[in-house]
Amino acid sequence: MFFQLLLILLLCSAHQAFDVRHHLATVTRYDVVKDIVDKSFTPSNVPDQCSPIHLNLLARHGTRAPTKKKMRSLEALSVRMETLLQAAKEQKLSLQKIPSWISGWKSPWKGKLKGGELISEGETELYNLGIRVRKSFSELFSDDYHPDAYTIKATQIPRASASAVAFGMGLFSGRGNLGPGQHRAFAISSESRASDTKLRFHDCCQNYKAFRKSREPGVDKLKRPVLDEITMSLVRRYGLNFTRQDTSSLWFLCKQEASLLSKPDQACAMFSPSEVALLEWTDDLESFILKGYGNALNYRMGVPLLEDVIQSMEQAIKSKEEKQAPGSYEKARLRFAHAETLLPFSCLIGLFLEGSEFEQIIREQALQLPPKPPQSRKWRGSTVAPFGGNNMLVLYSCPANNSSKYLVQVLHNEHPVPLPGCNNSNICPFEEFKERIVAPHLKHDYNNVCTALSEEASEQNFLIFKLKQMFSWLFLPKNSGLYQ
């Protein structure tokens, strides 16, 4: 009896410890997961004699509203719930097992005509991040603001540029004369969406668009067994005739409610912790295949961004060597974009790899998919690219260091992370960082990666050409002019 009671208490405790807000893949709020770190990793300290001379920041936009397309799908879910309830009533099924919120439920975004915008919680995330970055690197942000000293870039998507504004307000708060917060104006630059190969390279890369379109059906097929299994459980649990699409829609609603509305006890409560873990894994599987290590094209198209980061560091070193006056050179390059930017860049510098996977990446070998729960995995959308997720590469000058005058420290979500390409340290000599981590990618030219025909496509085109040629030879008259 004692052991049975103990087991029940342990199970209850485990259930209570499960926080669905930590398992919402890339819909996770930054403040919920920003302090989750790999406890098995002990970071190295930056040597005392070193001082930061340049900061590269790449941040995803903050928490946003669902897009217009997703809002329409939630309105369709509302109609579907009514249909399922009505069917249950007509069949005189017991309604006691059905969650009370389903009856009469309407989407919180019903009637909204636009979506995808940064919400107030997202503004706060980036504003506070700006304050913390200035505090962490006070030496870099001690000078008066100048757009050449503190370069701020964002994509032309409003939620990214609004995130840049919120971050800048935090970073430069108290440094100006505007309003009670003593804010100051600052500049944000953007490239055209059609040509932004640094922050929206996925939009400009034709080969990637074709790859993604070809792989999406396969990703759906991989997810199907999990969705089918959970759908059957929901049908047994609640007595409603749910479909696979219903399960997918309820999971999407769960993520939106828990993240945007701080309501984890409604749609999310329909799933058990183990089902949430599996649904999270299907999302992580999708991001891995379509945006991460699942295909080298996903991150090779980010080479222009990697080149820009290295160029900014080399320019900072040149300014330091030439002893240029403080404030006369760039001290920080701050970029605000999307998960489609942050995930590939994390892959380019080799984050979230297991064991010998870095060597596989260098040899351009495919990686295995993230293991299915309950197995552990490093690739988790909730920590790799939550709303407001970020990578920082800090360049340090170390004049008294015998091994290297310049070091690079890599931070993810403001915490040091191991670099497999640099002996799993979070600090890497700049030249070693360039040679081991950056150089292998730079042999891939963006134009070749994104516009050159793949070998498979070239073969297909050649076959089509030969078939057309054969058709002309067999059926067209020789004086038609098509033989010339």
C-alpha positions as CSV (number, residue, x, y, z in Angstrom):
1,M,0.0,0.0,0.0
2,F,2.8,2.4,0.9
3,F,4.6,1.8,-2.4
4,Q,1.4,2.3,-4.4
5,L,0.8,5.6,-2.6
6,L,4.4,6.6,-3.3
7,L,4.0,5.8,-7.0
8,I,0.8,7.9,-7.2
9,L,2.5,10.8,-5.5
10,L,5.5,10.6,-7.9
11,L,3.2,10.4,-10.9
12,C,1.2,13.4,-9.7
13,S,4.4,15.3,-9.0
14,A,5.8,14.6,-12.5
15,H,2.5,15.7,-14.1
16,Q,2.5,18.9,-12.1
17,A,6.1,19.6,-13.1
18,F,5.3,19.4,-16.8
19,D,4.9,23.0,-18.1
20,V,3.3,23.0,-21.6
21,R,4.7,26.5,-22.2
22,H,8.2,24.9,-22.5
23,H,7.0,22.6,-25.3
24,L,5.5,24.9,-27.9
25,A,8.3,24.5,-30.5
26,T,9.0,27.9,-32.3
27,V,5.8,29.4,-30.9
28,T,7.4,29.5,-27.4
29,R,7.7,32.8,-25.5
30,Y,11.3,34.0,-25.0
31,D,11.0,34.7,-21.3
32,V,9.7,31.2,-20.6
33,V,12.8,29.4,-22.0
34,K,15.6,32.0,-22.2
35,D,17.3,30.7,-19.0
36,I,17.1,27.0,-20.0
37,V,20.7,25.9,-20.4
38,D,22.6,22.6,-21.0
39,K,23.6,21.7,-17.5
40,S,26.2,19.2,-18.8
41,F,28.1,22.1,-20.4
42,T,30.6,24.2,-18.3
43,P,31.4,27.3,-20.2
44,S,34.9,28.9,-20.2
45,N,35.4,32.4,-18.8
46,V,36.7,35.1,-21.0
47,P,40.3,35.9,-19.9
48,D,40.5,39.0,-17.6
49,Q,42.8,40.9,-19.9
50,C,40.3,40.7,-22.8
51,S,37.8,43.4,-23.6
52,P,34.9,43.3,-26.1
53,I,35.4,45.4,-29.3
54,H,32.5,44.3,-31.5
55,L,29.2,42.5,-31.2
56,N,27.1,40.7,-33.8
57,L,23.5,40.1,-32.9
58,L,21.0,38.1,-34.9
59,A,17.5,38.0,-33.2
60,R,14.2,36.6,-34.2
61,H,11.2,38.9,-33.9
62,G,9.3,38.8,-30.7
63,T,5.9,37.1,-30.0
64,R,3.5,37.8,-32.8
65,A,-0.2,37.3,-33.6
66,P,-1.1,34.4,-35.9
67,T,-1.1,35.2,-39.6
68,K,-4.3,35.9,-41.5
69,K,-4.2,32.4,-43.0
70,K,-3.9,30.8,-39.6
71,M,-6.7,33.0,-38.1
72,R,-9.0,31.7,-40.9
73,S,-8.1,28.1,-39.9
74,L,-9.0,28.8,-36.3
75,E,-12.4,30.2,-37.4
76,A,-12.9,27.0,-39.4
77,L,-12.0,25.0,-36.2
78,S,-14.8,26.9,-34.4
79,V,-17.3,25.7,-37.1
80,R,-15.9,22.2,-36.9
81,M,-16.3,22.0,-33.1
82,E,-20.0,23.0,-33.5
83,T,-20.5,20.3,-36.1
84,L,-18.9,17.6,-33.9
85,L,-21.0,18.7,-30.9
86,Q,-24.2,18.7,-32.9
87,A,-23.4,15.2,-34.2
88,A,-22.8,13.9,-30.7
89,K,-26.1,15.3,-29.5
90,E,-28.0,13.8,-32.5
91,Q,-26.4,10.4,-31.7
92,K,-27.5,10.9,-28.0
93,L,-23.9,10.4,-26.8
94,S,-22.8,11.5,-23.4
95,L,-21.4,15.0,-23.3
96,Q,-19.9,14.7,-19.9
97,K,-16.5,13.9,-21.1
98,I,-16.4,16.8,-23.5
99,P,-14.4,19.9,-22.2
100,S,-16.9,22.6,-21.4
101,W,-15.0,25.3,-23.2
102,I,-15.7,23.6,-26.6
103,S,-19.4,24.5,-26.4
104,G,-19.9,27.9,-28.0
105,W,-16.1,28.4,-28.5
106,K,-15.1,31.2,-30.9
107,S,-11.6,32.1,-32.0
108,P,-10.2,35.0,-30.1
109,W,-9.0,36.4,-33.4
110,K,-12.5,36.1,-35.1
111,G,-13.2,39.1,-37.2
112,K,-9.6,40.4,-37.4
113,L,-8.7,41.4,-40.9
114,K,-4.9,41.4,-40.5
115,G,-2.4,39.3,-38.7
116,G,1.2,38.5,-38.0
117,E,2.0,41.7,-36.2
118,L,4.2,42.0,-33.1
119,I,2.1,42.0,-30.0
120,S,2.7,44.0,-26.8
121,E,4.4,41.0,-25.1
122,G,6.7,40.7,-28.1
123,E,7.6,44.4,-27.8
124,T,8.5,43.9,-24.1
125,E,10.7,40.8,-24.9
126,L,12.9,42.8,-27.3
127,Y,12.8,46.0,-25.2
128,N,14.1,44.1,-22.2
129,L,16.7,42.2,-24.3
130,G,18.1,45.6,-25.4
131,I,18.4,46.7,-21.8
132,R,20.2,43.4,-20.8
133,V,22.6,43.6,-23.8
134,R,23.7,47.1,-22.9
135,K,24.2,46.0,-19.3
136,S,26.2,42.9,-20.3
137,F,28.4,44.8,-22.7
138,S,28.6,48.3,-21.2
139,E,32.0,48.9,-22.7
140,L,30.6,48.5,-26.2
141,F,27.6,50.8,-25.6
142,S,29.3,53.6,-23.7
143,D,29.7,55.9,-26.7
144,D,27.1,58.3,-28.0
145,Y,24.8,56.8,-30.6
146,H,25.8,57.1,-34.2
147,P,24.3,55.0,-37.1
148,D,27.9,54.0,-38.2
149,A,28.9,52.9,-34.8
150,Y,25.7,50.9,-34.0
151,T,24.2,49.5,-37.2
152,I,20.7,48.2,-36.9
153,K,19.2,46.2,-39.7
154,A,15.8,44.5,-40.1
155,T,13.8,42.8,-42.8
156,Q,11.0,44.6,-44.4
157,I,8.5,42.5,-42.6
158,P,6.8,44.8,-40.0
159,R,7.2,42.4,-37.0
160,A,10.9,42.3,-37.6
161,S,11.4,46.1,-37.9
162,A,9.0,46.7,-34.9
163,S,11.2,44.3,-32.9
164,A,14.3,46.3,-33.9
165,V,12.6,49.5,-32.7
166,A,11.6,47.9,-29.4
167,F,15.2,46.6,-28.9
168,G,16.7,50.0,-29.8
169,M,14.4,51.7,-27.3
170,G,15.7,49.5,-24.6
171,L,19.3,49.7,-25.7
172,F,19.4,53.5,-25.9
173,S,16.9,54.3,-23.1
174,G,18.0,57.2,-21.0
175,R,20.4,58.4,-23.7
176,G,18.2,61.0,-25.3
177,N,15.7,63.8,-24.6
178,L,12.5,62.3,-25.9
179,G,9.7,61.8,-23.3
180,P,9.9,60.7,-19.7
181,G,12.0,57.7,-20.7
182,Q,14.6,60.0,-22.3
183,H,14.5,58.0,-25.5
184,R,16.4,59.0,-28.6
185,A,15.9,58.4,-32.3
186,F,18.0,55.8,-34.1
187,A,18.2,54.5,-37.6
188,I,17.0,51.1,-38.9
189,S,17.9,50.0,-42.5
190,S,16.2,47.3,-44.6
191,E,16.9,45.7,-47.9
192,S,14.1,45.0,-50.4
193,R,12.4,41.7,-49.8
194,A,13.3,40.7,-53.4
195,S,17.0,41.1,-52.9
196,D,17.7,40.7,-49.1
197,T,20.2,37.8,-49.3
198,K,21.5,38.4,-45.8
199,L,18.3,38.3,-43.7
200,R,15.6,36.8,-46.0
201,F,17.8,34.6,-48.1
202,H,15.1,32.0,-48.2
203,D,12.8,34.4,-50.1
204,C,15.5,35.0,-52.8
205,C,16.7,31.4,-53.2
206,Q,14.8,29.7,-56.0
207,N,16.3,26.3,-55.4
208,Y,15.3,26.4,-51.8
209,K,11.7,27.2,-52.7
210,A,11.6,24.2,-55.0
211,F,13.2,22.0,-52.4
212,R,10.8,23.0,-49.7
213,K,7.8,22.5,-52.0
214,S,9.0,19.0,-52.9
215,R,9.7,18.0,-49.3
216,E,6.6,19.2,-47.5
217,P,4.5,16.2,-48.5
218,G,7.2,13.9,-47.2
219,V,7.3,15.8,-43.9
220,D,3.5,15.5,-43.6
221,K,3.8,11.8,-44.2
222,L,6.4,11.5,-41.3
223,K,4.1,13.3,-39.0
224,R,1.0,11.3,-39.9
225,P,1.5,8.3,-37.6
226,V,1.9,10.5,-34.5
227,L,-1.2,12.5,-35.4
228,D,-3.2,9.4,-36.2
229,E,-2.3,7.8,-32.8
230,I,-3.1,11.0,-30.9
231,T,-6.4,11.4,-32.8
232,M,-7.5,7.9,-31.8
233,S,-6.7,8.7,-28.2
234,L,-8.8,12.0,-28.4
235,V,-11.7,10.1,-29.8
236,R,-11.6,7.6,-27.0
237,R,-11.1,10.2,-24.4
238,Y,-13.8,12.7,-25.4
239,G,-16.2,10.7,-27.5
240,L,-16.1,13.2,-30.5
241,N,-15.3,12.0,-34.0
242,F,-12.0,13.9,-34.3
243,T,-10.0,13.7,-37.5
244,R,-6.2,14.1,-38.0
245,Q,-6.8,17.6,-39.2
246,D,-8.8,18.4,-36.0
247,T,-5.9,17.2,-33.9
248,S,-3.5,19.4,-35.9
249,S,-5.8,22.4,-35.5
250,L,-6.2,21.8,-31.8
251,W,-2.5,21.6,-31.3
252,F,-2.1,24.9,-33.2
253,L,-4.7,26.4,-31.0
254,C,-3.0,25.1,-27.9
255,K,0.3,26.8,-28.9
256,Q,-1.4,30.1,-29.6
257,E,-3.4,30.1,-26.4
258,A,-0.5,29.1,-24.2
259,S,2.0,31.5,-25.8
260,L,0.0,34.5,-26.8
261,L,-2.9,34.5,-24.3
262,S,-1.1,32.8,-21.3
263,K,-3.9,30.2,-21.3
264,P,-2.3,26.8,-21.1
265,D,-5.3,25.1,-19.4
266,Q,-7.8,25.0,-22.3
267,A,-6.9,23.4,-25.7
268,C,-3.5,22.3,-24.3
269,A,-5.3,20.4,-21.5
270,M,-6.9,18.1,-24.0
271,F,-3.5,16.5,-24.6
272,S,-1.5,14.4,-22.1
273,P,2.2,15.5,-21.4
274,S,3.4,12.5,-23.5
275,E,1.1,13.6,-26.4
276,V,2.4,17.2,-26.2
277,A,6.0,15.9,-26.3
278,L,5.2,13.9,-29.5
279,L,3.4,16.9,-31.1
280,E,6.3,19.1,-30.2
281,W,8.7,16.5,-31.8
282,T,6.7,16.6,-35.1
283,D,7.1,20.4,-35.2
284,D,10.8,20.0,-34.5
285,L,11.1,17.4,-37.2
286,E,9.6,19.8,-39.7
287,S,11.9,22.7,-38.7
288,F,14.9,20.3,-38.9
289,I,14.1,19.1,-42.4
290,L,12.9,22.3,-43.9
291,K,15.0,24.9,-42.1
292,G,17.8,23.2,-40.3
293,Y,20.3,20.3,-40.6
294,G,17.9,18.2,-42.6
295,N,19.4,19.5,-45.9
296,A,22.6,21.4,-46.5
297,L,20.8,23.8,-48.8
298,N,18.8,25.1,-45.8
299,Y,21.9,26.7,-44.3
300,R,24.2,27.1,-47.3
301,M,21.9,29.8,-48.6
302,G,22.8,31.8,-45.4
303,V,26.4,32.2,-46.5
304,P,26.0,35.9,-47.4
305,L,25.0,36.5,-43.7
306,L,27.9,34.6,-42.4
307,E,30.2,36.6,-44.7
308,D,28.7,39.8,-43.4
309,V,29.4,38.7,-39.8
310,I,33.0,37.9,-40.5
311,Q,33.5,41.1,-42.5
312,S,32.3,43.1,-39.6
313,M,34.7,41.4,-37.2
314,E,37.6,41.8,-39.6
315,Q,36.8,45.5,-39.9
316,A,36.7,45.8,-36.1
317,I,40.1,44.2,-35.8
318,K,41.5,46.5,-38.5
319,S,40.1,49.5,-36.6
320,K,41.7,48.2,-33.4
321,E,45.1,47.6,-35.1
322,E,45.0,51.1,-36.6
323,K,44.1,52.5,-33.2
324,Q,41.2,54.5,-34.5
325,A,39.5,56.8,-32.1
326,P,36.5,55.3,-30.1
327,G,33.2,56.2,-31.7
328,S,34.8,56.4,-35.2
329,Y,34.2,52.7,-36.1
330,E,31.4,50.2,-35.8
331,K,31.0,48.6,-32.4
332,A,27.9,46.5,-33.0
333,R,25.9,45.1,-35.9
334,L,22.4,44.3,-34.8
335,R,20.0,42.3,-37.0
336,F,16.3,41.4,-36.6
337,A,14.7,38.8,-38.7
338,H,12.9,35.5,-38.5
339,A,13.1,31.8,-37.5
340,E,14.0,31.1,-41.2
341,T,17.1,33.3,-40.6
342,L,18.1,32.3,-37.1
343,L,17.8,28.5,-37.7
344,P,20.1,28.3,-40.8
345,F,22.6,30.7,-39.2
346,S,22.8,28.5,-36.0
347,C,23.5,25.6,-38.4
348,L,26.3,27.5,-40.2
349,I,28.2,28.0,-37.0
350,G,27.5,24.4,-35.8
351,L,25.2,24.8,-32.8
352,F,23.0,22.0,-31.3
353,L,24.9,19.1,-32.8
354,E,25.4,15.7,-31.2
355,G,28.7,13.9,-30.9
356,S,30.6,13.7,-34.2
357,E,27.9,15.4,-36.2
358,F,30.1,18.5,-36.8
359,E,32.5,16.4,-38.8
360,Q,29.6,15.0,-40.8
361,I,28.5,18.6,-41.6
362,I,32.1,19.5,-42.7
363,R,32.1,16.4,-44.9
364,E,28.7,17.4,-46.2
365,Q,27.0,14.2,-45.0
366,A,23.3,14.1,-44.1
367,L,22.4,14.0,-40.4
368,Q,19.9,11.7,-38.8
369,L,16.5,13.1,-37.8
370,P,16.0,14.2,-34.1
371,P,15.2,11.2,-32.0
372,K,11.6,10.6,-31.0
373,P,10.5,11.1,-27.4
374,P,11.1,9.9,-24.8
375,Q,14.7,10.0,-26.1
376,S,16.5,13.3,-25.5
377,R,17.5,15.7,-28.3
378,K,19.3,19.0,-28.7
379,W,17.3,20.2,-31.6
380,R,14.2,21.7,-29.9
381,G,12.4,24.6,-31.5
382,S,11.4,26.0,-28.1
383,T,15.1,26.7,-27.3
384,V,16.7,26.9,-30.7
385,A,14.4,29.5,-32.1
386,P,11.7,30.8,-29.7
387,F,10.1,34.2,-30.2
388,G,12.9,36.6,-29.6
389,G,15.5,33.9,-29.8
390,N,19.0,35.2,-30.7
391,N,22.6,34.4,-31.4
392,M,25.4,36.8,-30.3
393,L,29.0,36.6,-31.5
394,V,31.2,38.8,-29.3
395,L,34.7,39.7,-30.6
396,Y,37.3,40.3,-27.8
397,S,40.7,41.9,-28.0
398,C,43.3,40.2,-25.8
399,P,46.6,42.0,-26.1
400,A,48.3,39.9,-23.3
401,N,47.1,36.6,-24.6
402,N,50.0,34.5,-26.0
403,S,47.8,32.1,-28.1
404,S,45.5,34.6,-29.8
405,K,45.1,38.4,-29.8
406,Y,41.4,38.1,-30.7
407,L,38.7,35.7,-29.4
408,V,35.1,35.0,-30.4
409,Q,32.6,34.1,-27.8
410,V,29.3,32.6,-28.9
411,L,26.1,33.1,-26.9
412,H,22.7,31.7,-27.7
413,N,19.7,33.3,-25.9
414,E,22.3,35.2,-23.9
415,H,24.1,32.1,-22.6
416,P,27.4,30.6,-23.6
417,V,27.0,27.5,-25.8
418,P,29.6,24.9,-27.0
419,L,31.1,25.2,-30.5
420,P,31.8,21.6,-31.8
421,G,34.1,23.2,-34.4
422,C,36.2,24.7,-31.6
423,N,36.7,21.7,-29.3
424,N,33.2,22.2,-27.8
425,S,34.3,25.5,-26.1
426,N,32.2,28.6,-26.2
427,I,35.3,30.7,-26.8
428,C,37.4,30.3,-30.0
429,P,40.5,32.1,-31.3
430,F,39.2,34.3,-34.2
431,E,41.5,32.7,-36.8
432,E,40.5,29.2,-35.7
433,F,36.9,30.2,-35.8
434,K,37.4,31.4,-39.4
435,E,39.4,28.3,-40.5
436,R,37.4,25.6,-38.8
437,I,33.8,26.9,-38.8
438,V,33.5,29.5,-41.5
439,A,35.9,28.6,-44.3
440,P,34.2,25.2,-45.2
441,H,31.0,27.1,-46.0
442,L,32.5,29.9,-48.0
443,K,33.3,27.6,-50.9
444,H,29.6,27.6,-51.6
445,D,28.6,30.7,-53.6
446,Y,25.0,31.9,-53.0
447,N,24.2,32.3,-56.7
448,N,25.4,28.8,-57.4
449,V,23.6,27.3,-54.4
450,C,20.3,29.1,-55.2
451,T,20.0,29.6,-58.9
452,A,22.3,26.9,-60.5
453,L,20.3,23.8,-61.6
454,S,20.9,20.8,-59.4
455,E,22.2,17.7,-61.1
456,E,18.8,16.1,-60.9
457,A,17.1,19.1,-62.4
458,S,19.7,19.3,-65.2
459,E,19.2,15.6,-66.1
460,Q,15.4,16.2,-66.1
461,N,15.8,19.2,-68.4
462,F,18.1,17.3,-70.7
463,L,15.6,14.4,-70.9
464,I,12.8,16.9,-71.7
465,F,14.9,18.5,-74.4
466,K,15.6,15.0,-76.0
467,L,12.0,14.1,-75.9
468,K,11.0,17.3,-77.6
469,Q,13.7,16.8,-80.2
470,M,12.4,13.2,-80.9
471,F,8.8,14.5,-81.1
472,S,9.8,17.1,-83.6
473,W,11.7,14.6,-85.7
474,L,8.8,12.1,-85.7
475,F,5.8,14.3,-86.2
476,L,6.7,17.8,-87.5
477,P,7.3,18.5,-91.2
478,K,10.9,19.2,-92.1
479,N,10.1,22.6,-93.6
480,S,8.5,23.8,-90.3
481,G,11.6,25.7,-89.3
482,L,12.0,23.8,-86.0
483,Y,14.9,21.8,-87.3
484,Q,17.0,25.0,-87.7
